[in-house]
Amino acid sequence: MKIKGYCQTAEILNTFAIFRLILRDKILKYAGVRENALGDNEYKGYEAGINSAMKNPFYFSKQ
């Protein structure tokens, strides 16, 4: 089941877990449209290996 044109939730979480295995000592952050893509399962990204999240205005700042 796709959510509003995004990948399936399980596919997104599997990708996070694979990146965590490959980049063990790096910081992985949520950014962008995670609320739309993951919905109520956003917390599962932290279980899959995400360290933190970026919020507005950090990734939409104008220079």
VOBA-1610 file (N, C-alpha, C; in pm, whole numbers, padded with zeros to 5 digits, always signed):
BEGIN
Met+00084-00118+00000Met+00000+00000+00000Met+00088+00124+00000Lys+00073+00209-00097Lys+00149+00334-00103Lys+00072+00444-00034Ile+00145+00535+00027Ile+00083+00646+00099Ile+00109+00773+00020Lys+00006+00828-00044Lys+00014+00956-00115Lys+00133+00963-00210Gly+00162+00857-00283Gly+00269+00860-00381Gly+00408+00836-00325Tyr+00421+00815-00196Tyr+00552+00788-00136Tyr+00577+00638-00132Cys+00697+00599-00098Cys+00730+00458-00082Cys+00652+00400+00035Gln+00650+00270+00041Gln+00585+00204+00154Gln+00665+00230+00281Thr+00596+00233+00394Thr+00661+00260+00522Thr+00771+00159+00550Ala+00744+00032+00527Ala+00844-00072+00553Ala+00969-00052+00468Glu+00950-00009+00344Glu+01064+00015+00254Glu+01151+00131+00306Ile+01088+00235+00355Ile+01161+00350+00409Ile+01239+00308+00534Leu+01175+00234+00624Leu+01242+00191+00747Leu+01355+00094+00718Asn+01338+00006+00621Asn+01446-00084+00582Asn+01566-00006+00528Thr+01539+00100+00454Thr+01647+00183+00401Thr+01724+00250+00514Phe+01652+00300+00615Phe+01719+00359+00731Phe+01808+00256+00800Ala+01758+00135+00818Ala+01834+00030+00885Ala+01959-00007+00806Ile+01948-00012+00674Ile+02065-00044+00590Ile+02170+00066+00600Phe+02125+00193+00595Phe+02220+00303+00611Phe+02287+00298+00748Arg+02213+00260+00852Arg+02271+00251+00986Arg+02378+00143+00990Leu+02355+00029+00924Leu+02455-00077+00921Leu+02581-00034+00847Ile+02563+00040+00737Ile+02677+00083+00656Ile+02752+00198+00723Leu+02678+00294+00777Leu+02737+00416+00835Leu+02722+00415+00987Arg+02785+00320+01053Arg+02766+00299+01197Arg+02805+00418+01283Asp+02909+00491+01245Asp+02958+00599+01330Asp+02910+00737+01285Lys+02818+00744+01191Lys+02767+00872+01140Lys+02632+00906+01204Ile+02596+01034+01199Ile+02467+01079+01250Ile+02368+01082+01133Leu+02257+01012+01148Leu+02151+01012+01047Leu+02036+01097+01098Lys+01987+01189+01016Lys+01881+01280+01057Lys+01761+01270+00964Tyr+01643+01284+01023Tyr+01521+01301+00946Tyr+01522+01441+00888Ala+01472+01458+00767Ala+01452+01590+00708Ala+01347+01577+00598Gly+01280+01684+00569Gly+01184+01683+00459Gly+01046+01638+00499Val+00987+01551+00420Val+00846+01517+00434Val+00823+01386+00511Arg+00893+01367+00618Arg+00879+01242+00693Arg+00739+01222+00749Glu+00669+01333+00784Glu+00534+01321+00839Glu+00440+01263+00733Asn+00458+01304+00608Asn+00374+01254+00500Asn+00409+01111+00462Ala+00536+01081+00458Ala+00579+00949+00412Ala+00559+00841+00518Leu+00581+00872+00645Leu+00572+00772+00750Leu+00444+00780+00833Gly+00382+00896+00836Gly+00258+00910+00913Gly+00280+00886+01062Asp+00198+00801+01121Asp+00208+00772+01264Asp+00326+00682+01298Asn+00394+00632+01200Asn+00508+00542+01222Asn+00642+00616+01225Glu+00638+00745+01242Glu+00761+00824+01243Glu+00858+00778+01352Tyr+00805+00737+01467Tyr+00890+00693+01578Tyr+00970+00568+01543Lys+00920+00487+01450Lys+00990+00364+01414Lys+01122+00393+01343Gly+01136+00510+01286Gly+01262+00549+01223Gly+01374+00558+01326Tyr+01339+00603+01446Tyr+01440+00609+01552Tyr+01481+00469+01595Glu+01386+00377+01594Glu+01419+00238+01625Glu+01504+00176+01515Ala+01488+00223+01392Ala+01564+00171+01278Ala+01704+00230+01269Gly+01733+00338+01345Gly+01868+00391+01346Gly+01883+00540+01324Ile+01774+00614+01307Ile+01783+00759+01291Ile+01819+00821+01427Asn+01912+00918+01426Asn+01957+00981+01550Asn+01874+01103+01589Ser+01835+01184+01492Ser+01768+01310+01524Ser+01684+01356+01406Ala+01614+01469+01426Ala+01529+01523+01320Ala+01556+01672+01304Met+01550+01718+01180Met+01561+01861+01152Met+01421+01918+01141Lys+01399+02033+01200Lys+01269+02099+01195Lys+01284+02233+01125Asn+01171+02292+01087Asn+01173+02428+01029Asn+01240+02523+01126Pro+01307+02622+01089Pro+01338+02669+00955Pro+01471+02619+00903Phe+01530+02517+00965Phe+01666+02477+00931Phe+01682+02429+00788Tyr+01589+02354+00735Tyr+01607+02307+00598Tyr+01528+02387+00497Phe+01461+02494+00539Phe+01393+02585+00448Phe+01442+02729+00464Ser+01560+02747+00517Ser+01608+02883+00543Ser+01647+02953+00413Lys+01616+03080+00406Lys+01653+03163+00291Lys+01780+03240+00324Gln+01865+03255+00227Gln+01992+03322+00252Gln+01995+03455+00183
//
